[in-house]
């Protein structure tokens, strides 16, 4: 008799475990697909700055440093080894520098005092 009472409970636990395994497998597959897409697609850095949202496209395949006057501060963007970052920020808090190197699609760093946003986007 006691085995009949445990059977529905065991089935419920088994169904929950299978559900969790399926969800984790789907999440892992999506993560792998996103990483493959990000590393295989040609990317560029896009800097949007100033009150008029001026856009500057920066290639990630050429190591260089860009000094851009945003109308508030001159931001310094470094491109190296397929990644971009804010460096030597003149703003008071230097938070934009703490974002570090951006190299994957949709990664973003922002310098609010300079009104500048640096984002990695697909190359057009």
C-alpha positions, 0 to 999 in steps of 0.5 A: 500500500505504501508503494502506491502512495509514493509512486505519484510523488516519485513521478512528480519529482522525476517530471520536475528533474526532467524539466530542470534538465531540459531548461538547463540544456536549452540555456546552455545551447543558447549561450554557446550559440550566442558566443559563437555568433559573437566571436565569428561575426565581424564587430566594430565599436560605435561611439555615440556622443554629445547632445546631438548623438553624433556617431563614430564607428571605430574598427576593432581590427586596427589598434589605435587610440581616438581622442573625441571631443564630446562637447563636455570632455574629450574622451579617449578610446583605445582599440587593441586586439579586437577590443575597445575601452575608455582610457584616461578619462578626464571626468571626475569619477572615472567610472567609464574606465572601470567597464574595462575591455569590450569585445563582444556584441552588445557590451556597452560602457558609458561616460555620463559626464561626457555624454558618451556611450561606447558599444560593440555592434556588428560591422555593417 
